[in-house]
Amino acid sequence: MSPIFAVIDIKMDPDIFRLGSFVLAWHGLLTAIGVAVGVWVGARFARRRGISEDEIYNIAVVLVIGGIIGARGLFVLEHLKDFIDRPQDIPRVDAGGISIYGALIGGTFATLAYTLWRRLPKARVADACALGGIVGMAVGRIGDVINGEHWSRTTDLPWAVRYTHPNTMGQGEPVHPAVAYEMIGDFLVLLILLFVWRRSQREGYVFWTWVFLYGAMRFGVSFMRVDNLVWMGLRTAQIVALVAMASAIVGFYLLSRQKGLTRAERRRRARLGQL
């Protein structure tokens, strides 16, 4: 397909440097930066809701470990045939190959387990983690834009991108910048979450809003990707997104049956800077 306008060529080497079998890629570096930024943002919001400093960083460690395990685990399950003959590559996260939805699922359940164990306010923790998580994902997607790992549909739109570096994983033809769409979507979701954080009278609404909006955004963006179809013309991420959106609807319903914050409590939190 020939583009109508000039294509945006991405000429960057996806690898920063190699040392023996070790490869430091932009994808890995920006993922790490995204995790650090996400933890910092989530910690700031958690402090404003009265979560102690020690617990904040304990949660961060648990969330990151759970996220890494989930991210690699779901990717391996999605590409199981590629690992049957080389199981030694399963833990090689440094070589690329992670699932953002796997990270969200793994991090969420690891954090839930920790909050149950420590008897922490789950909804408050979840709200702060949602705000940190969406920022971290947006930063991490910059690495995906550079390395072209996620293949997309060809297009003749003026913002089509083409990966031209010989080390890139890109397709070499003009395609939709699908991961850039998702990065922009992440920032739009963040704006909505900040509004909900300020206005909601029920703890947990930020978290379920994040689950629903990210699921809806990812469901739509995935049509621009060329991932394997697994069921009824849908990709794995789209199936997970539908389950997530359905879970969010249930979460909203359960929250609607709870009492919201009283006016006195909202004024008290506003004075303390917790809203």
C-alpha positions in Angstrom: 0.0 0.0 0.0 1.5 3.3 -1.0 1.0 6.2 1.4 -0.6 9.4 0.1 1.8 11.5 2.1 5.4 11.2 3.3 5.9 8.3 5.8 7.3 8.9 9.2 10.5 6.8 9.1 11.8 5.5 12.5 15.5 4.9 12.0 16.6 4.4 15.6 18.4 1.2 16.5 16.1 -0.6 19.0 19.2 -1.8 20.9 21.2 0.7 23.0 24.2 -1.7 23.4 25.1 -5.4 23.5 27.5 -7.1 26.0 27.9 -10.7 25.1 24.4 -12.3 25.2 23.1 -9.3 27.2 21.1 -6.7 25.2 20.0 -3.4 26.6 17.1 -2.3 24.4 15.1 1.0 24.4 12.1 -1.2 25.1 13.6 -2.6 28.3 15.0 0.7 29.5 11.8 2.7 29.0 9.8 -0.1 30.6 12.0 0.2 33.7 11.7 4.0 33.6 7.9 3.6 33.3 7.8 1.4 36.3 9.8 3.9 38.4 7.7 6.8 37.3 4.5 4.8 37.9 5.6 3.9 41.4 6.5 7.5 42.2 3.1 8.8 41.0 1.2 6.1 42.7 3.1 6.7 46.0 2.2 10.4 45.9 -1.5 9.6 45.6 -1.3 6.9 48.2 0.3 9.3 50.7 -2.6 11.7 50.2 -5.0 8.9 51.2 -3.1 8.1 54.4 -1.1 5.1 53.3 2.2 4.9 55.2 5.5 5.4 53.5 6.8 1.9 54.4 3.6 0.2 53.1 3.7 2.3 49.9 7.1 0.9 48.9 6.3 -2.6 50.1 3.3 -2.5 47.8 5.5 -1.2 45.0 7.9 -4.1 45.3 5.1 -6.7 45.4 3.3 -5.0 42.4 6.4 -4.9 40.3 7.3 -8.5 40.9 3.8 -9.7 40.3 3.7 -7.5 37.2 6.9 -9.0 35.7 5.8 -12.5 36.3 2.3 -11.9 34.9 3.7 -9.9 31.9 6.1 -12.7 30.9 3.7 -15.5 31.8 0.8 -14.3 29.6 3.2 -13.6 26.7 4.6 -17.1 26.9 1.1 -18.6 27.0 0.2 -16.5 23.9 3.3 -17.8 22.1 3.6 -21.2 23.7 4.6 -23.0 20.5 7.6 -20.7 20.2 8.9 -21.9 23.7 8.2 -25.6 23.5 11.7 -26.3 22.1 13.5 -23.6 24.0 12.1 -23.5 27.6 15.3 -21.9 28.8 14.2 -18.6 27.1 11.0 -18.4 29.1 12.5 -16.2 31.9 14.5 -14.0 29.4 12.6 -10.8 29.8 15.6 -8.8 28.8 15.3 -10.2 25.2 11.8 -8.7 24.9 8.4 -10.3 24.8 6.0 -9.2 27.5 2.2 -8.7 27.7 1.0 -5.4 29.2 -2.3 -7.1 30.2 -0.3 -9.9 31.9 1.5 -7.2 33.9 -1.8 -5.6 34.9 -3.3 -8.9 36.0 -0.2 -10.1 37.8 0.4 -6.8 39.5 -3.2 -6.5 40.5 -3.5 -9.9 42.1 -0.1 -9.7 43.8 -1.1 -6.3 45.3 -4.5 -7.6 46.4 -2.9 -10.5 48.2 -0.5 -8.2 50.0 -3.3 -5.8 51.1 -5.4 -8.7 52.4 -2.4 -10.0 54.3 -1.6 -6.6 55.8 -5.2 -5.6 56.2 -4.8 -2.4 54.3 -7.7 -0.4 52.8 -7.9 -2.2 49.4 -9.9 0.5 47.6 -7.5 3.3 48.5 -4.5 1.3 47.4 -6.2 0.3 44.2 -7.1 3.9 43.3 -3.5 5.0 43.8 -2.1 2.1 41.9 -4.4 2.8 39.0 -3.1 6.4 38.7 0.5 5.3 38.9 -0.1 2.4 36.5 -1.6 4.4 33.7 1.3 6.8 33.8 3.9 4.0 33.8 2.2 2.3 30.9 2.3 5.5 28.8 6.0 6.0 29.5 6.8 2.4 28.7 5.0 2.6 25.4 7.6 5.0 24.1 10.0 2.0 23.9 7.5 0.1 21.8 7.2 3.0 19.4 11.0 2.9 19.0 11.5 -0.8 18.5 8.4 -1.7 16.4 7.9 -5.0 18.3 4.1 -5.0 17.9 3.2 -5.3 14.3 0.3 -3.3 13.0 -1.9 -3.0 9.9 -0.6 -1.3 6.8 -2.1 2.1 6.1 -1.8 5.1 3.7 -2.6 7.7 6.4 -0.3 10.6 6.7 0.9 9.6 10.1 1.9 6.1 9.0 5.3 4.9 10.4 7.9 2.7 8.8 10.8 1.0 10.6 14.0 1.1 8.6 16.8 0.2 10.9 18.2 -3.4 10.1 17.9 -4.4 13.8 14.3 -3.3 14.2 11.5 -5.7 14.7 9.2 -3.5 12.5 7.6 -4.6 9.3 9.5 -2.3 6.9 6.3 -0.9 5.3 4.0 1.9 6.3 1.8 0.9 9.2 -0.5 2.3 11.9 1.5 3.5 14.9 -0.8 1.4 17.1 1.3 1.6 20.2 1.4 5.4 19.8 -2.4 5.3 19.7 -2.3 3.4 23.0 0.1 5.8 24.5 -2.1 8.8 23.7 -5.1 6.8 25.0 -3.2 6.2 28.3 -2.8 10.0 28.8 -6.5 10.6 28.0 -7.5 7.9 30.5 -5.2 9.6 33.0 -7.0 12.9 32.6 -10.4 11.2 33.3 -9.0 9.3 36.3 -7.7 12.6 37.8 -11.2 14.1 37.4 -12.8 11.0 39.1 -10.2 11.1 41.9 -11.3 14.7 42.7 -15.0 14.1 42.3 -15.8 10.6 43.4 -17.4 10.0 46.8 -16.6 6.3 46.8 -13.1 4.8 47.1 -12.5 2.3 44.4 -14.2 4.3 41.6 -10.8 5.4 40.2 -9.7 1.8 40.0 -12.8 0.5 38.2 -12.8 3.5 35.9 -9.3 2.6 34.9 -10.1 -1.0 34.3 -13.1 -0.1 32.1 -11.6 2.7 30.1 -8.3 1.0 29.5 -10.2 -2.1 28.4 -12.3 -0.1 26.0 -9.3 1.7 24.6 -7.2 -1.4 24.2 -10.1 -3.3 22.6 -10.4 -0.6 19.9 -6.6 -0.2 19.4 -6.1 -3.9 19.0 -8.0 -3.8 15.7 -5.0 -1.9 14.4 -2.7 -4.7 15.4 -2.0 -8.0 13.6 -1.7 -10.2 16.6 -3.0 -13.8 16.2 -6.8 -14.2 16.3 -7.8 -16.7 19.0 -11.6 -16.7 19.2 -14.5 -15.3 17.1 -12.1 -12.9 15.2 -10.8 -11.4 18.4 -7.2 -11.2 19.7 -6.2 -12.3 23.2 -5.9 -8.7 24.4 -9.5 -8.0 23.2 -10.9 -11.0 25.0 -9.1 -9.9 28.2 -10.4 -6.4 27.7 -14.0 -7.6 27.4 -13.6 -9.6 30.7 -12.0 -6.6 32.3 -14.9 -4.3 31.2 -17.5 -6.7 32.5 -15.6 -6.9 35.8 -15.6 -3.1 36.0 -19.4 -3.0 35.5 -19.8 -5.4 38.4 -17.4 -3.3 40.4 -19.4 -0.1 39.7 -22.6 -1.9 40.7 -21.1 -3.1 44.0 -19.7 0.4 44.8 -23.1 2.0 44.1 -24.6 -0.1 46.9 -22.1 1.4 49.4 -22.4 4.7 51.2 -20.4 7.5 49.7 -18.3 9.9 51.7 -20.2 12.3 53.9 -19.8 16.1 53.3 -17.9 16.4 56.6 -15.5 13.6 55.5 -15.0 15.3 52.1 -14.2 18.6 53.8 -11.8 16.9 56.2 -10.0 15.2 53.3 -9.9 18.4 51.3 -8.2 20.2 54.3 -5.7 17.4 54.5 -5.0 17.4 50.8 -6.4 13.9 50.3 -8.8 14.8 47.5 
